[in-house]
Amino acid sequence: LASNISGADGRASISALLPDGMRAVAVGIDAVSGVGGMVSPGDVVDVIVTRKMAGDGAGNEDQMTDIVLEKIRVIAIDQVADNKATDPKVAKTATLEVDAVGAQKIALAQEVGTVSLALRNVTSIEDGANMTVTQQDLGSGWRSAPSRRAQSASPGLAGLPPGFYRESPMGAPRYAA
């Protein structure tokens, strides 16, 4: 693999492997945010950010989580780009292949919150629910998301997975706050 990622001078060059228009972006990870060391080069992940909630009624400790990007290819873990490496390794950095806007989203997500990776099946082609999850969705006395959904009469939610409660003004399903 070294010959595949090295230039003529022998210097490592992941950039030579990037498709046109794509960027390599590093994400800081640890044992938890990096899926327990199970993420390897060649894997596909979703990028998730957890951050403080803002706005009216949000307390200092209120947080929310969103899927920032889906189906993102991991091109290296730490400085290893060997997609044949199978041993789990708790790493400090995952390098992801994204477009320019994806690179901006990851940079901002790392500044405003905690970024985590969610490992996907590499053959999975479906998009996720892309909903905002808040502490209210974790329980602690609130009605569960499926029971809230059952009380919703919105026909726009028919066929969506349990947990959706209302639609945002733009028509995208969102969790109720």
N, C-alpha and C positions, 0 to 999 in steps of 0.2 A: 504493500500500500504506500510505502514511503515514496516510491517512484511516481505514484499517481498524484501525490500532492506536493511534489517538490519541483521547483523551477530548475532551469539549466545549472544554476549555481548550487543546487542542493538545498536551498532554503525552503522550509515548509511553506506551502502556498495553498490554503483552502480556497482562496479566491479563484483559482483556476478551475475548481470544481463547481462553482456557483453558476446556475443558469443565468442567462441575460436578464437583467432587471431585478435580480434577487440580491439580498444582503445576508451577511452572517452577523448575528447579534448574540452577544454573551449575556446570559442570565445567571445571577448569583443563586446558587442552590445549596441545600444542606440535606441531611438524611431524611427529613420530612418533606420539604418542598421539592426534592428531587426523587420522590417515590421510593425512598428507602434504598437508593443505590441501584435500582432495577432499570433505570433509563440508560440506553446504550446508543451509540451512533447508528443511524438508520431507523430508529424508532420514530413513532409519530405521537405527538402530544398535543394537548390543549393547554393554553396559557391562561392562568386564573389570577386575578388580583383581589386581595382583601384590603379594604381601606375604611377610614372613618366616614360615617355618613355626614352629610351637610344639609342645611336647610332648616326650615321651621319644624320644631318638635324633635329634632335629633339631639340626643344627649351627647356628652363628651365621650362616652364609652360605646356608643352605637356604631356598629360596623356593618358593611355590606360586602358581598362577593359577587364578581362578574366573571364570565368567560370573556377574555379579551381577544384571543385568537384560537381558531380550531384547526386541527389537522396540519400541524406544523412539524416538519422533518427535523430531527436532531442530527446535526452533522458532526458534532464532536462533544466529548465529555472531558472536562479539563482540557488538556492539550492532546488527547488521543482521538483520532478520527478513524480508528480501526473498527469497521462494522462487523468484524469476526470475533471481537472480544466479547465473551459471554459471561465472564465472572462479574457478579454484582460489585460495585465500587461506590462508596459514598464519596461524591465529588463536591467541588466547590463551584464549578461553572459548567453550564450546558450552553453550547453554541447552537443556535437555531437558524434555519433558513427561512427568511421572510421577505416580503416585498418592502418597498420604501415606507409605506404607511404602517405596515406591521412593525418595522423597526422603530418608528416614532411611538407607536402604542406601547411597545415593550419598554422603551426608555422612560416614558411618562409613568407607566405602571410601577416601575421600580422606584421612582421618586415619590409617588403618592401613597404607596402601600406595600404590602408583602406579596411577592409573586411566587406562585406555586405551579408545578407542572402536573398534569393528569395524563398518565400513560393510556394510549388508545390501542385498539387492535389495528395493526397496519392495513388490514383489508377493509376496515370500517369506512364507509363512504357517507353515512348519514350525518347531517348537521345536528348539533345538540339543541337543547331547549333555549339556550341563551337568555336565561332569566336572571334577574337580580335576586339574590338570596340574602335575607336579613336575619338578625337574631330572633325575630318573631317566628321565623320559619323553623327554628330549632325546638320549639315547644315552650316549656316553662309557663304553662297555664293558658297559652293561646290556643285557639282552635287549630287543629292540624290543617295543613295546606289542602289535603284531599277533601276534608269536610267543608272548607271554605269554598272550594271549587264546586262541590255538589250544590251549594246554596246559590251559586251564580247562575243566572238565567241566560247568559250571553251565548247566542248561537255561534259566535265567532270562536268559542273555545271548544266546540265539539271536535272530538278526535285528537285533542292534544293530551300529552301525558298528565297524570295526576300532579297537582301542585300549582297549576295555573288558577288564578282567581279572577283577574280582570284584564282588560285590554288597555294599553296606554293610549293617549290621544292619537298617536300615529298608527294605531291598529296592531302594534306588536304586543303579544301576550306578555304580561308582567305579573310578578307576585304582588299581592296587595301589601301595603305597609301597615 
